[in-house]
Amino acid sequence: MQIDPRHLEQLAVIVEAGTLQLAAERIGTSQPALSRMIGTLEARIGMPLFERSTRPLTPTALGLELSHQGRAIRTARLRAIETVDFGSRGFFGVLKLGAPPFLCRSLMSDAVASFLAARPNIRIDLTPDYRSGLMERIYRNQLDIVVGPSKFVDKGNTELVLEPLFSDRIVIVGRAGHPVMQVDAPSVGDLDGITWVGHSERSILLADMEDALRMLGVRSPRVAFQSESAQAVLELLKQSDFLTVLPNYAIKADGGDGLAIAPIELPTQPHVISAITLAERAESKLTSDFKAHLRAQAAARYGA
């Protein structure tokens, strides 16, 4: 037996109001229409919903129970409407992001934290990975946004959309008290005998580091350690006299992480960090709002 859920909602209003006239005013219909609804519902279930000849209307035990169900249906419907409204305004849903490990640790973690603070009803999944893994995920619609260097995307690629966030350079990094940091104008000779921390074979940072050191004149640098963990790399730098090459954004400008940038300019070009999305994918309000938030965060942090 099928029961129209709208009839149960109306029944709940009738029981709450106590009279058909008041219930009709609340619902925005007529008293005769509600009378017909009650008759239709009673005929369908084969039992009365109200005690006859009572004022105000007194529901039977069955009528009272069904009114409770009607109230639950109305609550669920209103919550569904609210959920859809929140979703359309970007305040509900799941946002899936991806970025290289060092970018996850710096810009992304701060941007996610402040975005979630204003939107407690959403969930964000942040995946740290490298170029090949991130590009594979975005093509499979497993990520809404990838944040990374624009060179993640091949020139002429029209399947992906890049929205520049800020410009950055790679720099030589070590602990704040490192001997190289104490030299006013260190030369290539000051890097002789230095042991280096490398990067994952999957990271474009590894190739960037090798190219930068070669152009600088550092031949066959000794690499003692490499890891896919950004935190492991940074902790090792703080506890040793090793150096590495990192994006400038990976280091706190105030020195609060105990690391410093060597005053040696690497002969490399700046690179642009961008928000990357799939061109053919319809963009949700949540996605567009987060990109706007990310642009604001980058502007405040890096003067982009």
Residue pairs with C-beta under 8 A, 6 or more apart in sequence:
1 44
1 45
3 41
3 44
3 45
4 41
5 70
5 73
7 37
7 40
7 41
7 70
8 66
8 67
8 69
8 70
8 73
9 70
9 71
9 73
9 74
9 77
10 23
10 27
10 34
10 37
10 70
11 37
11 38
11 41
11 49
11 63
11 66
11 67
11 70
12 67
12 68
12 69
12 70
12 71
12 73
12 74
13 23
13 26
13 27
13 70
14 20
14 23
14 34
14 38
14 57
14 67
15 57
15 59
15 63
15 64
15 67
16 23
16 67
16 71
17 23
17 26
18 56
18 57
19 56
19 57
20 31
20 34
20 35
20 57
21 31
23 34
24 30
24 31
24 33
24 34
27 34
38 49
38 50
41 49
42 48
42 49
45 62
47 60
47 62
48 60
48 62
48 63
49 59
49 60
49 62
49 63
49 66
50 57
50 58
50 59
50 60
50 63
51 58
51 59
51 60
59 67
83 92
86 92
86 121
87 93
87 285
87 286
88 285
89 285
90 119
90 122
90 284
90 285
90 286
90 288
90 289
91 119
91 121
91 122
91 286
92 121
92 122
92 286
93 122
93 123
93 284
93 286
94 122
94 123
94 124
94 125
95 122
95 123
95 124
95 125
95 144
95 145
95 286
95 287
95 290
96 124
96 125
96 127
96 142
96 143
96 144
96 145
97 108
97 112
97 124
97 125
97 126
97 127
97 143
97 144
97 145
97 146
97 147
97 290
98 126
98 127
98 128
98 129
98 133
98 134
98 137
98 138
98 143
98 145
98 146
98 147
99 107
99 108
99 126
99 127
99 128
99 134
99 146
99 147
99 148
100 128
100 129
100 130
100 131
100 134
100 148
100 203
100 205
101 128
101 129
101 228
101 229
101 230
102 205
102 230
102 246
102 247
102 249
102 250
103 147
103 148
103 247
103 249
103 250
103 273
104 126
104 128
104 230
105 230
105 231
105 250
106 249
106 250
107 147
107 249
107 273
107 294
107 297
107 298
107 301
108 126
108 147
109 126
110 297
110 301
111 290
111 293
111 294
111 297
112 124
112 126
114 293
114 297
115 124
115 290
115 293
116 122
116 124
122 286
127 134
127 137
127 143
128 230
129 137
130 200
130 202
130 203
130 204
130 228
131 148
131 152
131 202
131 203
131 204
132 202
133 202
134 143
134 146
134 148
134 152
135 146
135 152
137 143
137 146
138 146
138 160
138 276
138 277
138 278
139 159
139 278
141 278
141 281
144 277
144 284
144 286
144 287
145 275
145 276
145 277
145 287
145 290
145 291
146 152
146 275
146 276
146 277
147 165
147 273
147 274
147 275
147 276
147 294
148 273
148 274
148 276
149 204
149 271
149 272
149 273
149 274
150 162
150 164
150 271
150 272
150 273
150 274
151 204
151 271
152 204
152 276
153 160
153 162
153 274
153 276
158 279
159 278
159 279
159 280
160 276
160 277
160 278
160 279
161 276
161 277
161 278
161 279
162 274
162 275
162 276
163 274
163 275
163 276
163 277
163 291
163 295
164 272
164 273
164 274
164 304
165 272
165 273
165 274
165 275
165 294
165 295
165 298
165 304
166 249
166 272
166 273
166 298
166 299
166 301
166 302
166 303
166 304
167 270
167 271
167 272
167 273
167 302
167 304
168 247
168 248
168 249
168 270
168 271
168 272
168 273
168 302
169 247
169 248
169 266
169 268
169 270
169 271
170 205
170 208
170 209
170 212
170 245
170 246
170 247
170 248
170 266
170 268
170 271
171 245
171 246
171 247
171 248
171 251
171 261
171 262
171 266
172 180
172 243
172 244
172 245
172 261
172 262
172 264
172 266
173 237
173 243
173 244
173 245
173 246
173 250
173 251
173 259
173 260
173 261
173 262
174 180
174 181
174 237
174 241
174 242
174 243
174 244
174 259
174 260
174 262
175 181
175 237
175 238
175 239
175 240
175 241
175 258
175 259
175 260
176 255
176 258
176 259
176 260
178 241
178 243
178 260
178 262
179 241
180 186
180 190
180 191
180 194
180 243
180 262
180 264
181 260
181 262
181 263
183 190
183 263
184 263
185 263
186 262
186 263
186 264
188 216
188 217
188 218
191 216
191 218
191 243
191 264
194 221
194 222
194 241
194 242
194 243
195 222
195 223
195 224
195 240
195 241
195 242
195 243
196 209
196 213
196 221
196 222
196 223
196 224
196 242
196 243
196 244
197 223
197 224
197 225
197 226
197 233
197 236
197 237
197 242
197 243
197 244
198 206
198 209
198 223
198 225
198 226
198 244
199 205
199 206
199 209
199 226
199 227
199 233
199 244
200 206
200 226
200 227
200 228
201 226
202 228
203 228
205 245
205 246
205 247
206 226
208 245
208 268
209 244
209 245
211 268
212 245
212 266
212 267
212 268
213 221
213 245
215 266
215 267
215 268
216 264
216 266
216 267
224 242
225 233
225 236
225 242
227 233
230 250
233 244
233 246
234 250
234 257
234 259
236 242
237 243
237 244
237 259
238 257
238 258
238 259
243 262
245 266
248 261
249 273
249 302
251 257
251 259
251 260
251 261
252 259
273 298
275 291
275 294
275 295
277 283
277 287
277 291
295 304
298 304
